[in-house]
Amino acid sequence: MRSVGKVKQNAEMALFEDNVRHLVRNSRKESIYYIGNELCVLVNPGEARVKALSEEARASVLIIRSSPLSMRRSLEGIIDSAFLLMIEVLEGSNGIENASVLDLSNTAGLLGIICTTLGAESVLVVSDDSLRVKENITENGCSGQVYSSSKLSRQKDFDLVIHDLCGFPDLDMIFDHVRRLKPGGVLALVGMLGQQIPVIGGQLISLGMTQEYTGWLNEECFAIFKKRSLR
């Protein structure tokens, strides 16, 4: 007769495997998102849908192909709420046009590619799935580059840094972003646990940031900070 502990362990493993299968199925599904009124994002579109796009329509459509588990469940919330809000905050200072952007998110390069489409001049994307990100950058004719997180210490003067704590949980890296940002630059944190915001926010404020917004995306938090301009 198996022990109670063994039965519990097997049940937990079965639950974990079911959750993984659910995430894989969802990550492969076709999804459509809209950025404002002019830009449409197709995630994992079928070939028939892509071939049916006219040249005129293709100019306003981004195609993102993701590997299993790489796309977040809260992607819709990030696009509809956090992303548009961080762009709005950025427009209040340096603006997205000709901006320099660092994208550390788990969205197969999607957020960085949107930034280039909106006019950002320089976009660096840090990802564990660099091959997939490069394919997405090429397919959408963007100028973004895939970069190694080990080389980030050399980079600075960003107008916007998007940091996804689910993909990059290193908290020390967050505080390094203050140095990487230009005065007036924006730091957007997504995927945080709610109780982390006061601690992280307090430290960022002490380093010269102002907290512009905090909110929820489904079960996750996000916060947007701006680097104070030099007087």
GUKOLFI-114093 format. One line per 4 residues: number of its first residue (from 0); for each residue x, y, z of N, C-alpha, C. Coordinates in nm, 3 decimals. Layout:
N
NUM	X:Y:Z:X:Y:Z:X:Y:Z | ...;
***
This chain:
231
0	0.084:-0.120:0.000:0.000:0.000:0.000:0.088:0.126:0.000 | 0.061:0.218:-0.090:0.144:0.336:-0.098:0.117:0.428:0.020 | 0.219:0.500:0.061:0.204:0.593:0.172:0.121:0.713:0.128 | 0.065:0.781:0.228:-0.013:0.901:0.200:0.073:1.007:0.132;
4	0.200:1.018:0.177:0.291:1.116:0.118:0.316:1.090:-0.029 | 0.329:0.961:-0.066:0.353:0.927:-0.206:0.231:0.959:-0.291 | 0.114:0.930:-0.241:-0.010:0.961:-0.314:-0.022:1.112:-0.336 | 0.007:1.189:-0.231:0.000:1.335:-0.242:0.099:1.388:-0.345;
8	0.220:1.330:-0.343:0.323:1.372:-0.437:0.280:1.344:-0.581 | 0.223:1.226:-0.603:0.177:1.190:-0.737:0.063:1.282:-0.783 | -0.028:1.314:-0.689:-0.138:1.404:-0.723:-0.088:1.542:-0.759 | 0.010:1.592:-0.686:0.067:1.723:-0.715:0.138:1.723:-0.850;
12	0.209:1.612:-0.881:0.278:1.602:-1.009:0.177:1.598:-1.125 | 0.068:1.526:-1.106:-0.036:1.519:-1.210:-0.098:1.656:-1.234 | -0.120:1.732:-1.125:-0.175:1.866:-1.136:-0.079:1.958:-1.211 | 0.049:1.945:-1.179:0.151:2.026:-1.246:0.154:1.995:-1.395;
16	0.151:1.867:-1.430:0.155:1.827:-1.571:0.032:1.875:-1.646 | -0.085:1.872:-1.582:-0.206:1.924:-1.645:-0.195:2.074:-1.671 | -0.136:2.145:-1.575:-0.120:2.289:-1.590:-0.024:2.321:-1.705 | 0.085:2.246:-1.715:0.181:2.266:-1.824:0.115:2.241:-1.959;
20	0.037:2.130:-1.969:-0.032:2.100:-2.095:-0.130:2.212:-2.132 | -0.198:2.266:-2.029:-0.292:2.375:-2.053:-0.219:2.499:-2.106 | -0.104:2.531:-2.049:-0.027:2.647:-2.093:0.024:2.628:-2.235 | 0.069:2.507:-2.265:0.120:2.479:-2.400:0.009:2.494:-2.503;
24	-0.109:2.439:-2.472:-0.221:2.451:-2.566:-0.257:2.597:-2.589 | -0.263:2.675:-2.482:-0.300:2.816:-2.495:-0.194:2.896:-2.569 | -0.066:2.862:-2.546:0.041:2.938:-2.610:0.043:2.916:-2.761 | -0.018:2.807:-2.807:-0.019:2.779:-2.950:-0.145:2.830:-3.019;
28	-0.240:2.878:-2.941:-0.365:2.926:-3.000:-0.344:3.061:-3.069 | -0.422:3.083:-3.171:-0.416:3.211:-3.241:-0.488:3.316:-3.157 | -0.424:3.432:-3.143:-0.484:3.542:-3.068:-0.467:3.670:-3.147 | -0.559:3.763:-3.125:-0.555:3.892:-3.193:-0.563:4.003:-3.088;
32	-0.472:4.099:-3.098:-0.471:4.213:-3.008:-0.463:4.340:-3.090 | -0.516:4.450:-3.034:-0.515:4.577:-3.105:-0.442:4.682:-3.022 | -0.353:4.756:-3.087:-0.281:4.866:-3.023:-0.341:4.994:-3.078 | -0.423:5.060:-2.998:-0.492:5.178:-3.047:-0.587:5.141:-3.160;
36	-0.599:5.228:-3.258:-0.690:5.206:-3.370:-0.619:5.169:-3.500 | -0.485:5.165:-3.497:-0.413:5.151:-3.623:-0.325:5.027:-3.633 | -0.302:4.957:-3.523:-0.208:4.845:-3.525:-0.275:4.719:-3.471 | -0.261:4.609:-3.546:-0.317:4.480:-3.508:-0.203:4.381:-3.488;
40	-0.211:4.301:-3.384:-0.109:4.200:-3.356:-0.171:4.062:-3.367 | -0.116:3.978:-3.454:-0.160:3.839:-3.466:-0.055:3.750:-3.400 | -0.097:3.677:-3.298:-0.006:3.586:-3.228:-0.036:3.443:-3.272 | 0.065:3.377:-3.324:0.053:3.240:-3.374:-0.058:3.225:-3.478;
44	-0.062:3.311:-3.581:-0.169:3.300:-3.681:-0.148:3.178:-3.771 | -0.255:3.122:-3.821:-0.246:3.014:-3.918:-0.195:3.068:-4.051 | -0.133:2.981:-4.130:-0.076:3.024:-4.257:-0.182:3.079:-4.351 | -0.302:3.023:-4.347:-0.409:3.071:-4.434:-0.442:3.216:-4.403;
48	-0.445:3.252:-4.275:-0.476:3.391:-4.238:-0.365:3.484:-4.287 | -0.240:3.442:-4.273:-0.128:3.527:-4.315:-0.131:3.548:-4.466 | -0.154:3.442:-4.543:-0.156:3.453:-4.688:-0.273:3.539:-4.738 | -0.379:3.544:-4.659:-0.497:3.621:-4.699:-0.481:3.771:-4.678;
52	-0.375:3.813:-4.607:-0.354:3.954:-4.580:-0.309:4.026:-4.707 | -0.372:4.137:-4.737:-0.329:4.219:-4.850:-0.204:4.297:-4.811 | -0.135:4.353:-4.910:-0.017:4.433:-4.880:-0.054:4.554:-4.795 | -0.167:4.612:-4.822:-0.212:4.728:-4.744:-0.240:4.689:-4.599;
56	-0.305:4.575:-4.579:-0.335:4.529:-4.443:-0.209:4.489:-4.369 | -0.115:4.427:-4.440:0.008:4.378:-4.377:0.089:4.493:-4.316 | 0.074:4.612:-4.372:0.148:4.727:-4.322:0.106:4.766:-4.180 | -0.014:4.728:-4.141:-0.063:4.763:-4.008:-0.081:4.639:-3.919;
60	-0.018:4.527:-3.958:-0.031:4.403:-3.882:0.107:4.353:-3.840 | 0.120:4.316:-3.713:0.242:4.250:-3.664:0.211:4.103:-3.645 | 0.305:4.017:-3.686:0.288:3.873:-3.671:0.393:3.822:-3.571 | 0.346:3.762:-3.465:0.435:3.711:-3.360:0.413:3.562:-3.345;
64	0.519:3.488:-3.363:0.513:3.343:-3.343:0.587:3.311:-3.214 | 0.520:3.240:-3.126:0.578:3.214:-2.995:0.603:3.066:-2.973 | 0.705:3.038:-2.894:0.732:2.901:-2.852:0.640:2.866:-2.737 | 0.612:2.737:-2.714:0.528:2.698:-2.601:0.581:2.756:-2.470;
68	0.489:2.807:-2.390:0.516:2.864:-2.258:0.581:3.001:-2.262 | 0.614:3.054:-2.382:0.682:3.182:-2.384:0.586:3.299:-2.372 | 0.461:3.279:-2.410:0.365:3.389:-2.404:0.288:3.385:-2.272 | 0.275:3.500:-2.210:0.213:3.509:-2.080:0.062:3.504:-2.089;
72	-0.002:3.449:-1.987:-0.148:3.447:-1.983:-0.205:3.588:-1.979 | -0.133:3.678:-1.915:-0.184:3.814:-1.897:-0.142:3.907:-2.009 | -0.105:3.852:-2.125:-0.058:3.934:-2.236:-0.162:4.039:-2.275 | -0.288:4.000:-2.279:-0.392:4.094:-2.317:-0.397:4.212:-2.221;
76	-0.382:4.184:-2.093:-0.381:4.291:-1.995:-0.260:4.381:-2.011 | -0.144:4.322:-2.041:-0.023:4.401:-2.059:-0.040:4.497:-2.176 | -0.094:4.448:-2.286:-0.112:4.532:-2.403:-0.220:4.638:-2.379 | -0.334:4.597:-2.327:-0.446:4.688:-2.311:-0.425:4.792:-2.201;
80	-0.350:4.755:-2.099:-0.335:4.845:-1.984:-0.192:4.895:-1.968 | -0.102:4.806:-1.931:0.033:4.848:-1.895:0.109:4.910:-2.011 | 0.104:4.846:-2.130:0.186:4.895:-2.240:0.140:5.033:-2.286 | 0.012:5.048:-2.310:-0.039:5.177:-2.356:-0.016:5.285:-2.251;
84	-0.023:5.248:-2.123:-0.002:5.345:-2.017:0.144:5.387:-2.009 | 0.236:5.290:-2.026:0.378:5.326:-2.020:0.416:5.416:-2.138 | 0.354:5.394:-2.253:0.377:5.481:-2.368:0.324:5.621:-2.339 | 0.208:5.627:-2.274:0.149:5.756:-2.239:0.239:5.834:-2.144;
88	0.294:5.764:-2.044:0.385:5.830:-1.950:0.511:5.875:-2.022 | 0.561:5.792:-2.113:0.681:5.828:-2.189:0.655:5.948:-2.278 | 0.536:5.955:-2.338:0.502:6.068:-2.424:0.502:6.199:-2.346 | 0.484:6.190:-2.216:0.485:6.311:-2.134:0.625:6.364:-2.109;
92	0.727:6.290:-2.151:0.865:6.337:-2.132:0.942:6.327:-2.263 | 1.009:6.213:-2.285:1.096:6.201:-2.402:1.020:6.160:-2.528 | 0.909:6.086:-2.514:0.834:6.040:-2.630:0.888:5.910:-2.687 | 0.803:5.834:-2.757:0.842:5.705:-2.812:0.918:5.720:-2.944;
96	0.889:5.826:-3.019:0.959:5.844:-3.146:1.107:5.870:-3.121 | 1.191:5.795:-3.192:1.337:5.803:-3.180:1.387:5.758:-3.043 | 1.303:5.689:-2.967:1.342:5.646:-2.833:1.434:5.524:-2.837 | 1.507:5.506:-2.728:1.589:5.388:-2.708:1.520:5.301:-2.603;
100	1.496:5.172:-2.640:1.412:5.086:-2.556:1.486:4.956:-2.521 | 1.471:4.915:-2.396:1.521:4.785:-2.351:1.401:4.700:-2.311 | 1.383:4.587:-2.377:1.268:4.499:-2.353:1.315:4.370:-2.289 | 1.290:4.356:-2.159:1.317:4.231:-2.088:1.182:4.170:-2.052;
104	1.114:4.114:-2.151:0.983:4.056:-2.126:0.974:3.919:-2.190 | 0.873:3.844:-2.146:0.861:3.705:-2.190:0.753:3.694:-2.296 | 0.762:3.779:-2.401:0.657:3.786:-2.502:0.712:3.766:-2.643 | 0.820:3.688:-2.656:0.877:3.656:-2.788:0.914:3.779:-2.868;
108	0.951:3.887:-2.799:0.992:4.009:-2.865:0.879:4.104:-2.898 | 0.757:4.068:-2.862:0.640:4.145:-2.903:0.646:4.290:-2.860 | 0.672:4.318:-2.732:0.668:4.456:-2.684:0.775:4.541:-2.750 | 0.895:4.485:-2.768:1.000:4.559:-2.835:0.967:4.587:-2.980;
112	0.906:4.489:-3.047:0.868:4.506:-3.188:0.759:4.612:-3.201 | 0.665:4.617:-3.109:0.563:4.722:-3.112:0.630:4.859:-3.100 | 0.730:4.868:-3.013:0.799:4.996:-2.994:0.865:5.044:-3.123 | 0.928:4.953:-3.196:0.991:4.993:-3.322:0.885:5.038:-3.422;
116	0.770:4.970:-3.421:0.661:5.007:-3.512:0.607:5.145:-3.480 | 0.609:5.183:-3.352:0.559:5.314:-3.311:0.664:5.424:-3.328 | 0.784:5.387:-3.373:0.883:5.489:-3.403:1.010:5.485:-3.321 | 1.025:5.391:-3.228:1.148:5.383:-3.150:1.267:5.358:-3.241;
120	1.373:5.428:-3.215:1.491:5.420:-3.303:1.578:5.299:-3.271 | 1.591:5.267:-3.143:1.679:5.159:-3.100:1.606:5.071:-2.999 | 1.599:4.940:-3.027:1.533:4.847:-2.936:1.624:4.726:-2.913 | 1.653:4.698:-2.787:1.726:4.577:-2.748:1.629:4.485:-2.677;
124	1.624:4.359:-2.721:1.535:4.260:-2.660:1.621:4.153:-2.594 | 1.600:4.131:-2.466:1.669:4.025:-2.393:1.571:3.911:-2.375 | 1.608:3.790:-2.421:1.516:3.677:-2.416:1.592:3.545:-2.408 | 1.532:3.447:-2.339:1.590:3.312:-2.338:1.567:3.241:-2.470;
128	1.470:3.290:-2.547:1.437:3.229:-2.676:1.481:3.323:-2.788 | 1.612:3.347:-2.798:1.666:3.447:-2.890:1.638:3.413:-3.036 | 1.637:3.283:-3.070:1.611:3.244:-3.209:1.471:3.285:-3.251 | 1.372:3.258:-3.166:1.235:3.294:-3.198:1.219:3.446:-3.209;
132	1.283:3.519:-3.119:1.274:3.665:-3.123:1.335:3.718:-3.252 | 1.449:3.665:-3.293:1.512:3.708:-3.418:1.421:3.681:-3.537 | 1.354:3.566:-3.537:1.261:3.534:-3.646:1.145:3.634:-3.651 | 1.093:3.671:-3.534:0.983:3.767:-3.529:1.028:3.906:-3.574;
136	1.147:3.945:-3.534:1.201:4.076:-3.577:1.215:4.080:-3.728 | 1.269:3.971:-3.785:1.289:3.965:-3.930:1.156:3.966:-4.004 | 1.061:3.884:-3.958:0.932:3.873:-4.026:0.858:4.006:-4.030 | 0.875:4.088:-3.926:0.804:4.214:-3.919:0.887:4.332:-3.969;
140	1.005:4.303:-4.022:1.088:4.408:-4.080:1.129:4.514:-3.980 | 1.156:4.473:-3.855:1.191:4.568:-3.750:1.343:4.579:-3.734 | 1.384:4.683:-3.665:1.526:4.708:-3.647:1.577:4.664:-3.510 | 1.495:4.592:-3.434:1.536:4.550:-3.301:1.649:4.449:-3.303;
144	1.721:4.441:-3.193:1.832:4.349:-3.179:1.812:4.262:-3.054 | 1.853:4.137:-3.064:1.851:4.048:-2.947:1.983:4.066:-2.873 | 1.974:4.078:-2.742:2.092:4.112:-2.663:2.104:4.016:-2.545 | 2.225:4.000:-2.497:2.250:3.913:-2.383:2.243:3.992:-2.253;
148	2.175:3.936:-2.153:2.163:4.006:-2.025:2.299:4.024:-1.958 | 2.395:3.938:-1.992:2.528:3.947:-1.931:2.605:4.070:-1.979 | 2.558:4.130:-2.089:2.626:4.247:-2.145:2.554:4.378:-2.114 | 2.448:4.371:-2.035:2.368:4.490:-2.011:2.443:4.598:-1.934;
152	2.546:4.559:-1.859:2.618:4.658:-1.779:2.681:4.767:-1.866 | 2.699:4.738:-1.994:2.760:4.835:-2.085:2.658:4.931:-2.145 | 2.530:4.901:-2.126:2.425:4.977:-2.193:2.365:5.083:-2.102 | 2.336:5.201:-2.159:2.272:5.308:-2.083:2.199:5.402:-2.179;
156	2.144:5.508:-2.125:2.072:5.609:-2.203:1.945:5.554:-2.268 | 1.872:5.471:-2.196:1.743:5.423:-2.246:1.633:5.522:-2.210 | 1.535:5.535:-2.301:1.417:5.614:-2.271:1.309:5.530:-2.203 | 1.308:5.399:-2.234:1.207:5.308:-2.178:1.270:5.172:-2.150;
160	1.247:5.123:-2.030:1.288:4.987:-1.993:1.165:4.911:-1.948 | 1.138:4.798:-2.013:1.026:4.711:-1.975:1.085:4.588:-1.909 | 1.054:4.566:-1.784:1.114:4.455:-1.709:1.003:4.364:-1.656 | 1.005:4.240:-1.703:0.907:4.140:-1.663:0.969:4.051:-1.556;
164	0.919:4.063:-1.433:0.977:3.987:-1.322:0.950:3.838:-1.332 | 0.849:3.799:-1.411:0.824:3.656:-1.428:0.936:3.593:-1.512 | 0.988:3.668:-1.608:1.095:3.616:-1.692:1.233:3.648:-1.639 | 1.244:3.761:-1.567:1.373:3.805:-1.514:1.354:3.847:-1.369;
168	1.361:3.751:-1.275:1.328:3.778:-1.135:1.439:3.844:-1.054 | 1.552:3.880:-1.117:1.664:3.940:-1.047:1.629:4.083:-1.003 | 1.608:4.103:-0.874:1.568:4.234:-0.826:1.681:4.336:-0.837 | 1.807:4.291:-0.824:1.919:4.384:-0.835:1.922:4.451:-0.972;
172	1.880:4.375:-1.074:1.879:4.429:-1.209:1.783:4.548:-1.219 | 1.674:4.543:-1.142:1.576:4.652:-1.145:1.641:4.784:-1.104 | 1.718:4.781:-0.997:1.778:4.904:-0.947:1.890:4.953:-1.040 | 1.951:4.864:-1.115:2.051:4.905:-1.214:1.987:4.984:-1.327;
176	1.857:4.964:-1.349:1.789:5.036:-1.457:1.789:5.187:-1.433 | 1.794:5.229:-1.309:1.796:5.373:-1.280:1.916:5.437:-1.348 | 2.029:5.370:-1.341:2.150:5.419:-1.407:2.137:5.412:-1.558 | 2.067:5.313:-1.608:2.054:5.294:-1.753:1.960:5.395:-1.818;
180	1.868:5.450:-1.741:1.767:5.539:-1.797:1.818:5.682:-1.811 | 1.770:5.750:-1.916:1.792:5.893:-1.930:1.704:5.966:-1.829 | 1.738:6.091:-1.794:1.644:6.171:-1.715:1.511:6.181:-1.789 | 1.401:6.156:-1.720:1.270:6.153:-1.782:1.234:6.018:-1.839;
184	1.328:5.922:-1.834:1.303:5.787:-1.886:1.204:5.711:-1.799 | 1.142:5.610:-1.859:1.036:5.534:-1.792:1.077:5.390:-1.768 | 1.047:5.342:-1.648:1.068:5.201:-1.612:0.933:5.138:-1.586 | 0.900:5.033:-1.661:0.774:4.962:-1.643:0.803:4.822:-1.590;
188	0.749:4.791:-1.474:0.766:4.660:-1.411:0.634:4.584:-1.421 | 0.639:4.462:-1.471:0.518:4.381:-1.481:0.543:4.245:-1.417 | 0.433:4.179:-1.377:0.444:4.045:-1.320:0.483:4.042:-1.175 | 0.479:4.156:-1.106:0.523:4.159:-0.968:0.417:4.106:-0.873;
192	0.462:4.054:-0.762:0.372:4.023:-0.652:0.335:4.155:-0.585 | 0.209:4.167:-0.545:0.162:4.292:-0.490:0.245:4.343:-0.373 | 0.288:4.252:-0.285:0.360:4.296:-0.166:0.500:4.345:-0.196 | 0.549:4.323:-0.319:0.683:4.371:-0.355:0.683:4.518:-0.393;
196	0.568:4.570:-0.435:0.564:4.706:-0.488:0.611:4.809:-0.385 | 0.563:4.810:-0.260:0.608:4.913:-0.166:0.758:4.910:-0.143 | 0.816:4.791:-0.132:0.960:4.780:-0.107:1.039:4.828:-0.227 | 1.005:4.772:-0.346:1.077:4.809:-0.468:1.054:4.958:-0.498;
200	0.929:5.002:-0.487:0.898:5.142:-0.515:0.973:5.237:-0.425 | 0.978:5.205:-0.296:1.049:5.291:-0.202:1.196:5.306:-0.236 | 1.259:5.195:-0.273:1.400:5.200:-0.308:1.423:5.276:-0.439 | 1.334:5.256:-0.537:1.349:5.328:-0.663:1.331:5.479:-0.643;
204	1.237:5.518:-0.558:1.216:5.660:-0.530:1.340:5.721:-0.465 | 1.402:5.645:-0.375:1.524:5.695:-0.310:1.640:5.709:-0.407 | 1.630:5.640:-0.522:1.736:5.645:-0.623:1.707:5.747:-0.732 | 1.600:5.824:-0.716:1.574:5.929:-0.812:1.458:5.905:-0.906;
208	1.368:5.813:-0.872:1.252:5.785:-0.956:1.125:5.838:-0.890 | 1.023:5.864:-0.971:0.891:5.894:-0.919:0.797:5.783:-0.963 | 0.704:5.744:-0.877:0.609:5.638:-0.910:0.487:5.700:-0.977 | 0.464:5.661:-1.103:0.358:5.721:-1.183:0.227:5.643:-1.174;
212	0.237:5.511:-1.161:0.113:5.431:-1.163:0.139:5.292:-1.108 | 0.038:5.238:-1.044:0.041:5.099:-0.998:-0.096:5.038:-1.024 | -0.101:4.915:-1.074:-0.229:4.852:-1.101:-0.216:4.701:-1.109 | -0.327:4.637:-1.145:-0.332:4.492:-1.152:-0.364:4.446:-1.293;
216	-0.300:4.338:-1.335:-0.330:4.271:-1.460:-0.369:4.128:-1.426 | -0.500:4.104:-1.421:-0.547:3.973:-1.378:-0.491:3.943:-1.239 | -0.404:3.845:-1.226:-0.350:3.809:-1.095:-0.212:3.871:-1.071 | -0.166:3.956:-1.161:-0.034:4.013:-1.149:-0.040:4.164:-1.136;
220	0.069:4.221:-1.084:0.077:4.365:-1.066:0.167:4.427:-1.172 | 0.152:4.556:-1.190:0.249:4.629:-1.269:0.265:4.766:-1.207 | 0.382:4.826:-1.230:0.409:4.959:-1.178:0.495:5.034:-1.278 | 0.470:5.165:-1.289:0.542:5.248:-1.384:0.609:5.362:-1.308;
224	0.739:5.379:-1.334:0.819:5.481:-1.269:0.886:5.570:-1.374 | 0.914:5.694:-1.335:0.984:5.785:-1.424:1.106:5.841:-1.351 | 1.218:5.848:-1.423:1.339:5.903:-1.365:1.330:6.054:-1.362 | 1.354:6.111:-1.245:1.345:6.256:-1.231:1.449:6.326:-1.317;
228	1.407:6.434:-1.382:1.500:6.511:-1.465:1.599:6.585:-1.378 | 1.719:6.605:-1.433:1.822:6.679:-1.361:1.788:6.826:-1.362 | 1.812:6.891:-1.251:1.784:7.036:-1.242:1.915:7.113:-1.254;
***
